[in-house]
Amino acid sequence: MSRIVKRLYLFILKSFLPLFAMTFFIVLFIVLMQFLWKYIDDLVGKGLSFSVLGELFFYAAVTLVPMALPLAILLASLMTFGNLGERSELTAIKASGISLLKVMKPLIILVMTIAVGAFFFQNDILPKAQVKMWTLLFSMKQKSPEVEIPEGVFYDQIPGYSLYVKSKNRDTGILYDVMIYDISRGGDNSTILLADSARMAFTKDSRYLYLHLFTGEQFENLREQRALDRNVPFRRESFADKEILIPFDANFNRLDEGGMRKQYVGKNMEELRNTIDSISQRVDSIGNGYARDLKLTAFSGVMRSTYLSEKNKEKEENKTASPVKPMPLDSLLSALTPVEQNDIYNSARTLTNNRVSELEFRALTMADEKRSIRRHEIELIKKFTLSVACIIFFFIGAPLGAIIRKGGLGTPLVISVLLFLFYYIIDNTGYKMARDGRIAVWAGMWLSTSVLLPLGIFVTYKAMNDSAVFNKDLYVSLINRLLGLSEKRHVPMKEVIINEVSPLRAESMLARLYGESRMWLRRHGHVLSYKEYWRTGYPKAELARIGALVDSTVNYLSDSRSLKVNSKLEKFPVIRPLWIYHPVSRRWLRLTLEIFVPAGGLIYLLSLPYCKRLRSEFAAVEKNSLEELRIIKEENEND
């Protein structure tokens, strides 16, 4: 038995690993394309080499692993167990006495190993990759774009210059009807160059744009020479051949990675904890200093009582000077003239406004420090959330695959994407709330996990007990019962019949069913009046008894070998004792609704189509039971 289990484990691993590798790289490629689409404007038109772009995409792919890994595990586990269920292999495994949890055992160990590796990846590899990726991306953003001057429009991508070219020869590279506006020294000292044609190139060090102009004129303002003169002099120059250099650094210069390493994205757990402790101590010391200054601050020459108490303590410690007693403020102000009081009030208002500005600045400083603490705490918790997400997604995907029993990429892909979108929205919401300080950091970062964990436990429990939680017919039947909709009877054809149908018993059951339906139609076959509906209605106990009789008759006849008998069984309606047939059982409540016509009349009008359908159902039972009875008698006579 142990040998068979080992082969089973090897088979499960061989089924899961290729799917996991395929889905991981597919998902990673998709999220990488999303990254490229987001930053495409910062990369296109910069003349970047393929090696630099490849390096950026490699580090971006590494940083996107935390997003791709949980989705890959979810999709691969769904496809693996969906394929096993679709091919009936999972049913055969369970029939041999092996539980679903035991089937999942090798993958549980594998996913646990992946989760541990994800933790070390988050702690050791991801910070370095993020430092290199963001440094490269910021370097690319600062790189000057390639000079590709279009025809017929002004080109303003060169700082301090605007170029216009009417047309150009792409074979020779000559530009025709060139206009150059040089505003690098300001608009008052601008220079305009016009040329019939020109050639453009870069210097060898790629730091200057070289322009060789032919047959043109230059206009230059001379505001700097006579700054006080209202009339701005200018200079005009005609030339047949002129060379100019425009500062334009086309090189790719990498920024230093040191600044990015000091950010929260470039630190491991130990560095994050040390930074959080140091910032927290700084915040506490700054806050204590602010509080001490606030206590000892005098406003507009009037000292606070706390300030005086501090002074009294100092005097008592010195034992030399007499204690300072606070003076009554109202008495001091009433002794002053109105002009002096006005000066005091204005001085107090000015001092209060200054103090408000100072306190607002201090509050902003403290807010920045606390925001930095939250960002470091978020990054610290992220080291663990990826590992937990991988485990939870596996315990959602594997049981779901065992329940839905659909393999391939269709159904599993749809379910995986919907679940991951649900997870991503909750996770992003929690992250933003934690980042902005609306909730505690731990609560925001574990929000998605706390939501998905009960789902994983529920789905695993249902799969272990072979629950039909995703049976569509079960939910359709439940909705039909709640809404009072008609149910269609489904009688499957049986290939193997164990219990033979007795013709005499079948005739007896059909005759009884015919008689019951005929008697019911005689008593209730008419449209109920308003008074009849509220006083008698259609007794639900009688409906339940006749409905059970119809079900038992159909179930018994479903074992018949006659195709004619079986073909008419689905025509028997499903009779259910709905509340609308007899809404209230208590007499006093029936009388109240009957007398209160607005409410009773509305319920009566709603019941009319349901009652009409019930009468037609009984008519169908009467008709079909009589036809089945005739068919059985004819077959007995022929035999």
VOGU-3710 file (C-alpha; in Angstrom, 3 decimals, decimal comma):
1> msrivkrlyl> 0,000/0,000/0,000  2,834/2,397/0,835  4,337/1,743/-2,595  1,056/2,668/-4,262  0,819/5,855/-2,194  4,361/6,830/-3,164  3,518/6,356/-6,844  0,389/8,409/-6,319  2,414/11,211/-4,736  4,875/11,116/-7,627
11> filksflplf> 1,981/11,245/-10,100  0,436/14,268/-8,331  3,780/16,093/-8,339  4,358/15,336/-12,028  0,894/16,686/-12,797  1,312/19,865/-10,741  4,897/21,000/-11,450  4,613/21,517/-15,257  1,336/23,389/-14,815  2,828/25,510/-12,053
21> amtffivlfi> 5,885/26,420/-14,143  3,713/27,243/-17,180  1,195/29,368/-15,275  3,921/31,155/-13,302  5,762/32,345/-16,408  2,519/33,232/-18,186  1,300/35,312/-15,253  4,740/36,877/-14,812  4,759/37,849/-18,493  1,305/39,423/-18,184
31> vlmqflwkyi> 2,201/41,542/-15,138  5,494/42,485/-16,811  3,548/43,764/-19,830  1,418/45,775/-17,419  4,616/47,290/-15,974  5,860/48,098/-19,487  2,554/49,719/-20,405  2,707/51,860/-17,258  6,218/53,215/-17,928  6,244/53,091/-21,731
41> ddlvgkglsf> 6,369/56,900/-22,018  9,573/57,040/-19,952  11,357/54,427/-22,099  10,383/55,143/-25,697  12,397/57,633/-27,704  15,404/57,682/-25,356  17,795/55,710/-27,550  18,347/53,108/-24,821  20,319/50,013/-25,711  18,776/46,550/-25,596
51> svlgelffya> 21,133/45,537/-22,812  19,887/48,352/-20,561  16,230/47,590/-21,357  16,828/43,882/-20,781  18,421/44,631/-17,434  15,434/46,756/-16,436  12,939/44,067/-17,493  14,884/41,405/-15,600  14,839/43,345/-12,344  11,195/44,316/-12,937
61> avtlvpmalp> 10,312/40,643/-13,402  12,038/39,807/-10,124  10,114/42,530/-8,281  6,821/41,296/-9,767  7,282/37,742/-8,489  5,201/38,482/-5,320  2,239/39,300/-7,547  2,635/36,363/-9,941  3,453/33,583/-7,458  0,102/33,356/-5,554
71> laillaslmt> -1,920/33,520/-8,770  0,241/30,811/-10,369  -0,261/28,514/-7,357  -4,023/29,130/-7,412  -4,341/28,464/-11,149  -2,016/25,434/-11,182  -3,774/23,765/-8,231  -7,172/24,421/-9,819  -6,077/22,915/-13,135  -4,365/19,912/-11,507
81> fgnlgersel> -7,315/18,780/-9,412  -9,789/19,868/-12,077  -8,073/17,556/-14,561  -8,080/14,718/-12,021  -11,787/15,210/-11,406  -12,685/15,570/-15,084  -10,895/12,323/-15,986  -12,546/10,553/-13,000  -9,085/9,836/-11,592  -9,919/11,614/-8,351
91> taikasgisl> -13,075/9,497/-7,975  -11,033/6,333/-8,457  -8,477/7,488/-5,879  -11,193/8,219/-3,328  -12,870/4,873/-4,072  -9,613/3,129/-3,157  -9,850/4,591/0,342  -7,446/7,545/-0,014  -8,855/10,837/1,262  -8,531/14,143/-0,540
101> lkvmkpliil> -6,251/15,527/2,168  -3,885/12,614/1,672  -3,901/13,220/-2,082  -2,982/16,846/-1,416  -0,179/15,917/1,003  2,790/16,100/-1,457  1,555/19,419/-2,829  1,032/20,763/0,696  4,675/19,997/1,465  5,749/21,544/-1,855
111> vmtiavgaff> 3,699/24,716/-1,297  5,037/25,027/2,239  8,557/24,818/0,816  7,673/27,482/-1,770  6,247/29,668/1,015  9,470/29,402/3,027  11,490/30,214/-0,083  9,174/33,165/-0,774  9,939/34,554/2,686  13,703/34,445/2,108
121> fqndilpkaq> 13,154/35,830/-1,387  11,220/38,784/0,067  13,873/39,383/2,702  17,141/38,892/0,809  16,619/39,099/-2,968  13,676/41,441/-3,492  15,212/44,518/-1,758  18,315/44,342/-3,972  16,230/43,864/-7,106  13,969/46,800/-6,199
131> vkmwtllfsm> 16,970/49,064/-5,592  18,430/48,248/-8,993  15,092/48,482/-10,810  14,082/51,862/-9,367  17,592/53,264/-9,843  17,554/52,189/-13,487  14,054/53,550/-14,005  14,875/56,954/-12,485  18,060/57,079/-14,575  16,045/56,402/-17,719
141> kqkspeveip> 13,528/59,092/-16,808  16,328/61,656/-16,536  17,948/60,663/-19,827  17,384/63,104/-22,655  15,233/61,819/-25,520  16,601/61,110/-28,968  16,586/64,062/-31,313  14,127/63,161/-34,041  12,887/66,476/-35,448  9,560/66,081/-37,250
151> egvfydqipg> 8,646/67,988/-40,394  6,372/71,009/-40,324  6,072/71,403/-36,526  8,165/72,989/-33,769  10,356/70,566/-31,785  10,832/71,659/-28,138  12,441/68,583/-26,530  15,870/70,301/-26,333  15,972/72,451/-23,148  16,144/76,167/-24,001
161> yslyvksknr> 15,694/75,637/-27,772  12,871/75,254/-30,243  13,587/73,940/-33,773  11,462/74,021/-36,895  12,205/72,104/-40,097  9,959/72,432/-43,112  11,284/69,305/-44,855  14,242/66,917/-44,777  15,981/64,461/-47,017  16,067/61,116/-45,214
171> dtgilydvmi> 18,738/59,692/-47,523  21,294/62,486/-47,081  20,105/63,807/-43,692  19,946/67,434/-44,909  17,320/69,679/-43,277  15,634/72,426/-45,338  14,154/75,783/-44,251  15,440/75,597/-40,681  14,377/77,957/-37,862  16,103/77,867/-34,463
181> ydisrggdns> 14,839/79,799/-31,432  17,471/80,058/-28,690  15,826/81,105/-25,399  18,411/79,497/-23,116  19,407/82,962/-21,759  15,802/84,103/-21,278  13,166/85,574/-23,549  14,669/89,086/-23,465  17,983/87,749/-24,795  16,633/85,322/-27,353
191> tilladsarm> 18,421/84,475/-30,586  16,742/83,459/-33,849  18,586/81,663/-36,640  17,179/81,098/-40,117  18,914/78,876/-42,664  18,098/77,487/-46,069  19,562/74,098/-45,147  21,533/72,400/-42,400  23,225/69,185/-41,301  22,831/67,777/-37,790
201> aftkdsryly> 25,042/65,419/-35,794  26,291/64,691/-32,282  29,802/65,258/-30,991  31,919/62,206/-30,178  31,230/62,460/-26,446  27,433/62,810/-27,176  27,245/65,917/-24,989  26,566/68,508/-27,713  24,313/68,704/-30,734  26,290/69,936/-33,752
211> lhlftgeqfe> 24,470/71,970/-36,442  26,115/73,080/-39,677  23,952/75,866/-41,174  24,089/77,104/-44,780  22,952/80,495/-46,172  20,937/82,195/-43,480  20,569/85,016/-40,999  20,861/85,436/-37,238  18,873/87,873/-35,090  19,962/88,488/-31,503
221> nlreqraldr> 18,529/90,715/-28,763  21,060/92,694/-26,707  19,086/93,415/-23,552  22,089/92,645/-21,320  24,149/95,518/-22,788  21,587/98,258/-21,982  19,313/96,865/-19,323  17,836/100,309/-18,375  16,949/101,315/-21,919  13,357/100,840/-23,002
231> nvpfrresfa> 14,423/100,266/-26,591  16,059/96,852/-26,790  18,936/96,832/-29,328  19,487/93,790/-31,513  22,081/92,472/-33,906  21,530/91,032/-37,343  24,044/88,800/-39,073  24,003/87,194/-42,487  26,094/84,099/-43,129  26,791/81,600/-45,844
241> dkeilipfda> 28,227/78,966/-43,564  27,816/78,738/-39,793  28,463/76,083/-37,147  26,801/76,023/-33,722  26,889/73,693/-30,729  23,796/73,117/-28,584  24,342/71,563/-25,130  22,470/68,264/-25,175  23,718/65,298/-23,164  22,539/62,157/-25,002
251> nfnrldeggm> 24,485/59,737/-22,800  22,841/57,329/-20,370  24,097/58,122/-16,865  23,273/55,745/-14,047  22,307/57,241/-10,727  23,972/56,157/-7,513  22,182/53,254/-5,792  23,092/54,516/-2,326  20,115/56,828/-2,058  17,667/54,075/-3,012
261> rkqyvgknme> 19,232/51,620/-0,545  18,311/53,985/2,279  14,643/53,792/1,298  12,273/51,206/2,755  12,204/49,189/-0,493  15,914/48,403/-0,206  16,027/47,062/3,356  15,704/43,606/4,863  13,918/42,744/8,112  16,779/43,637/10,420
271> elrntidsis> 17,388/46,970/8,727  13,674/47,760/8,742  13,393/47,042/12,464  16,434/49,178/13,238  15,059/52,042/11,160  11,635/51,810/12,821  13,237/51,889/16,280  15,457/54,858/15,449  12,624/56,877/13,868  10,305/56,031/16,774
281> qrvdsigngy> 12,877/57,238/19,283  13,370/60,420/17,289  9,614/61,011/17,122  9,273/60,477/20,881  12,114/62,837/21,683  10,817/65,493/19,278  7,302/65,136/20,699  8,546/65,449/24,267  10,537/68,535/23,297  7,485/70,101/21,643
291> ardlkltafs> 5,373/69,377/24,727  7,992/70,852/27,078  8,313/73,983/24,946  4,556/74,370/24,858  4,298/74,187/28,641  7,033/76,742/29,203  5,941/79,240/26,545  4,684/82,722/27,516  2,070/84,417/25,310  2,244/88,168/24,685
301> gvmrstylse> 4,169/88,858/27,891  1,698/86,922/30,072  3,174/83,794/31,636  1,245/80,539/32,007  0,581/79,079/35,431  2,520/75,971/34,398  5,402/78,211/33,447  5,184/79,902/36,871  4,993/76,577/38,654  8,182/75,503/36,890
311> knkekeenkt> 9,818/78,742/38,004  8,619/78,212/41,549  10,190/74,764/41,548  13,468/76,275/40,396  13,273/78,923/43,137  12,563/76,312/45,799  15,545/74,329/44,625  17,772/77,427/44,832  16,319/78,455/48,256  17,379/82,035/47,610
321> aspvkpmpld> 14,645/83,995/45,857  11,019/84,410/46,811  8,462/82,356/44,879  6,788/83,917/41,846  3,047/84,393/42,227  0,742/84,550/39,203  -1,004/87,880/38,679  -4,713/88,069/37,770  -4,962/88,763/34,018  -8,251/90,699/34,148
331> sllsaltpve> -6,918/93,131/36,741  -3,807/93,806/34,688  -5,798/94,487/31,509  -8,366/96,729/33,195  -5,583/98,942/34,525  -4,418/99,724/30,959  -5,755/102,421/28,636  -7,834/101,389/25,583  -4,905/102,097/23,267  -2,613/99,912/25,348
341> qndiynsart> -5,228/97,179/25,495  -5,573/97,316/21,705  -1,811/96,995/21,328  -1,833/94,028/23,704  -4,613/92,324/21,721  -2,894/92,949/18,371  0,379/91,661/19,733  -1,363/88,573/21,133  -3,118/87,958/17,783  0,138/88,223/15,854
351> ltnnrvsele> 1,963/85,999/18,305  -0,896/83,430/18,200  -0,858/83,320/14,394  2,901/82,833/14,418  2,539/80,109/17,006  -0,185/78,396/14,924  2,099/78,412/11,884  4,914/77,015/13,982  2,714/74,273/15,405  1,408/73,388/11,928
361> fraltmadek> 4,980/73,075/10,703  5,827/70,859/13,663  2,712/68,761/13,016  3,744/68,293/9,372  7,220/67,270/10,490  5,779/64,719/12,906  3,349/63,484/10,221  6,239/62,877/7,809  8,123/60,927/10,452  5,060/58,826/11,292
371> rsirrheiel> 4,401/58,231/7,605  7,957/56,968/7,247  7,394/54,602/10,181  4,213/53,250/8,574  5,944/52,651/5,242  8,727/50,711/6,964  6,196/48,693/8,974  4,253/47,909/5,787  7,411/46,675/4,087  8,241/44,584/7,162
381> ikkftlsvac> 4,838/42,845/7,176  5,078/42,245/3,422  7,921/39,835/4,132  5,315/37,448/5,600  2,129/38,142/3,609  3,429/36,564/0,388  4,177/33,241/2,080  0,782/33,139/3,792  -0,984/34,097/0,531  0,677/31,188/-1,308
391> iifffigapl> -0,586/28,705/1,295  -4,122/30,140/1,365  -4,428/30,210/-2,425  -3,398/26,562/-2,591  -6,050/25,573/-0,058  -8,577/27,475/-2,173  -7,467/26,240/-5,590  -6,989/22,519/-4,882  -10,397/21,954/-3,193  -12,143/24,088/-5,817
401> gaiirkgglg> -10,620/21,981/-8,577  -11,792/18,824/-6,818  -15,327/20,256/-6,530  -15,868/21,781/-9,993  -14,007/18,942/-11,804  -13,180/21,047/-14,829  -9,680/20,919/-16,285  -7,914/22,883/-18,974  -7,502/26,644/-18,998  -11,108/27,781/-19,425
411> tplvisvllf> -13,036/27,475/-16,165  -9,948/27,424/-13,872  -8,602/30,586/-15,491  -11,874/32,467/-15,039  -12,214/31,404/-11,405  -8,553/32,189/-10,661  -8,710/35,654/-12,193  -11,908/36,519/-10,319  -10,508/35,294/-6,995  -7,207/37,077/-7,525
421> lfyyiidntg> -8,951/40,320/-8,490  -11,010/40,036/-5,307  -7,816/39,445/-3,313  -5,934/42,265/-5,058  -8,703/44,817/-4,475  -8,933/43,984/-0,774  -5,152/43,893/-0,385  -4,695/47,222/-2,161  -7,475/48,788/-0,087  -5,887/47,607/3,138
431> ykmardgria> -2,477/48,815/1,993  -3,724/52,324/1,203  -5,631/52,595/4,468  -2,548/51,479/6,414  -0,281/53,820/4,437  -2,539/56,818/5,121  -2,843/55,961/8,812  -6,601/55,333/8,733  -6,211/51,944/10,382  -3,393/50,115/12,110
441> vwagmwlsts> -0,668/48,876/9,779  -1,031/45,231/10,821  -4,805/45,362/10,275  -4,486/46,829/6,787  -1,755/44,447/5,630  -3,494/41,312/6,957  -6,950/42,382/5,740  -6,883/40,302/2,542  -5,559/37,280/4,422  -8,298/37,514/7,047
451> vllplgifvt> -10,925/37,622/4,273  -9,563/34,723/2,190  -8,643/32,422/5,079  -12,291/31,579/5,968  -12,973/30,954/2,275  -10,064/28,506/2,096  -11,254/26,684/5,228  -14,835/26,526/3,919  -13,894/25,217/0,467  -11,477/22,652/1,915
461> ykamndsavf> -14,142/21,413/4,336  -16,715/21,094/1,551  -14,281/19,240/-0,705  -13,329/16,833/2,098  -17,025/15,984/2,574  -17,794/15,760/-1,176  -20,298/18,589/-0,917  -22,122/19,759/-4,025  -21,425/23,372/-3,238  -21,019/24,256/-6,929
471> nkdlyvslin> -23,896/22,141/-8,225  -25,856/24,467/-10,490  -29,052/22,404/-10,361  -29,080/22,581/-6,570  -29,065/26,394/-6,569  -31,577/26,606/-9,413  -33,957/24,344/-7,516  -33,502/26,401/-4,330  -34,194/29,668/-6,166  -37,250/28,169/-7,830
481> rllglsekrh> -38,609/27,101/-4,459  -37,967/30,487/-2,862  -39,554/32,412/-5,739  -42,331/29,896/-6,327  -41,232/29,181/-9,901  -42,195/25,985/-11,655  -39,704/23,158/-11,569  -39,033/20,898/-14,501  -38,867/17,215/-13,667  -35,787/15,390/-14,888
491> vpmkeviine> -35,872/11,584/-15,076  -32,566/10,101/-16,312  -32,577/6,897/-18,293  -31,208/3,947/-16,359  -28,842/1,590/-18,129  -28,987/-0,990/-15,355  -32,302/-1,781/-13,644  -32,139/-3,528/-10,308  -35,760/-3,362/-9,092  -38,238/-4,603/-11,678
501> vsplraesml> -41,557/-2,766/-11,963  -44,659/-4,791/-11,064  -47,484/-4,022/-13,553  -50,154/-4,547/-10,900  -48,501/-2,176/-8,440  -47,858/0,352/-11,186  -51,533/0,260/-12,227  -52,586/0,634/-8,596  -50,327/3,670/-8,019  -51,416/5,334/-11,266
511> arlygesrmw> -55,090/4,696/-10,526  -54,728/6,207/-7,100  -52,866/9,193/-8,509  -55,526/9,647/-11,179  -58,288/9,522/-8,587  -56,555/11,955/-6,213  -55,921/14,526/-8,949  -59,465/14,174/-10,340  -61,057/14,654/-6,920  -58,850/17,680/-6,226
521> lrrhghvlsy> -59,872/19,278/-9,510  -63,550/18,721/-8,709  -63,161/20,477/-5,367  -60,711/23,246/-6,364  -60,829/23,344/-10,149  -62,506/26,746/-10,231  -61,071/30,183/-9,634  -61,152/30,981/-5,910  -63,042/34,068/-4,882  -61,536/36,618/-2,540
531> keywrtgypk> -63,456/35,196/0,426  -62,650/31,554/-0,467  -58,984/32,362/-0,855  -58,653/33,848/2,618  -60,932/31,363/4,410  -59,942/28,040/2,818  -57,395/28,541/0,046  -55,594/25,423/-1,137  -54,697/23,272/1,902  -50,920/22,857/1,915
541> aelarigalv> -51,056/19,508/3,728  -53,132/18,018/0,929  -50,806/19,490/-1,693  -47,768/18,040/0,098  -49,431/14,580/0,240  -50,383/14,556/-3,449  -46,979/15,963/-4,453  -45,252/13,164/-2,526  -47,529/10,647/-4,249  -46,559/12,017/-7,678
551> dstvnylsds> -42,850/11,815/-6,811  -43,065/8,268/-5,487  -45,044/7,107/-8,544  -42,542/8,665/-10,967  -39,574/7,228/-9,053  -41,125/3,743/-9,108  -41,976/3,877/-12,823  -38,465/5,131/-13,698  -37,289/1,501/-13,313  -39,605/0,399/-16,107
561> rslkvnskle> -38,056/-1,190/-19,195  -40,760/0,321/-21,414  -39,565/3,305/-23,421  -43,144/4,583/-23,784  -43,615/4,628/-20,036  -40,300/6,361/-19,422  -40,859/8,952/-22,157  -43,925/10,383/-20,382  -42,513/10,509/-16,863  -40,911/13,936/-17,364
571> kfpvirplwi> -44,325/15,332/-18,252  -45,484/14,887/-14,652  -45,179/18,316/-12,974  -43,492/18,907/-9,615  -46,160/19,926/-7,110  -44,947/21,964/-4,146  -47,047/23,439/-1,280  -46,099/27,088/-1,728  -47,055/29,656/0,906  -48,991/31,701/-1,655
581> yhpvsrrwlr> -51,662/28,962/-1,893  -52,643/29,463/1,759  -50,605/32,385/3,175  -51,811/32,456/6,802  -52,828/29,633/9,103  -53,955/31,682/12,133  -57,632/32,573/11,990  -57,360/36,078/13,471  -54,634/37,046/11,031  -56,640/35,683/8,087
591> ltleifvpag> -59,630/37,750/9,132  -57,462/40,842/9,552  -55,987/40,535/6,052  -59,393/39,738/4,593  -60,894/42,859/6,132  -57,883/45,053/5,349  -58,496/44,991/1,613  -55,391/46,924/0,408  -53,009/44,317/1,793  -55,291/41,297/1,354
601> gliyllslpy> -56,303/42,334/-2,156  -52,688/42,732/-3,241  -51,774/39,247/-1,989  -54,907/37,815/-3,653  -54,006/39,372/-7,004  -50,454/38,019/-6,724  -51,800/34,530/-6,020  -54,000/34,305/-9,117  -51,278/33,238/-11,625  -49,825/30,745/-9,114
611> ckrlrsefaa> -53,246/29,217/-8,470  -53,916/28,995/-12,184  -50,625/27,184/-12,699  -51,451/24,783/-9,848  -54,751/23,842/-11,477  -52,989/23,219/-14,784  -50,437/21,036/-12,968  -53,184/18,879/-11,476  -54,794/18,636/-14,904  -51,470/17,443/-16,316
621> veknsleelr> -51,157/14,852/-13,517  -54,654/13,570/-14,298  -53,967/13,366/-18,021  -50,502/11,788/-17,799  -51,491/9,238/-15,164  -54,402/8,112/-17,334  -52,144/7,799/-20,405  -49,505/5,875/-18,447  -52,223/3,565/-17,115  -53,460/2,906/-20,654
631> iikeenend> -49,911/2,181/-21,930  -49,202/-0,308/-19,126  -52,501/-2,141/-19,719  -51,848/-2,395/-23,466  -48,367/-3,782/-22,883  -49,741/-6,361/-20,404  -52,398/-7,488/-22,885  -49,791/-7,832/-25,632  -47,547/-9,900/-23,365
//
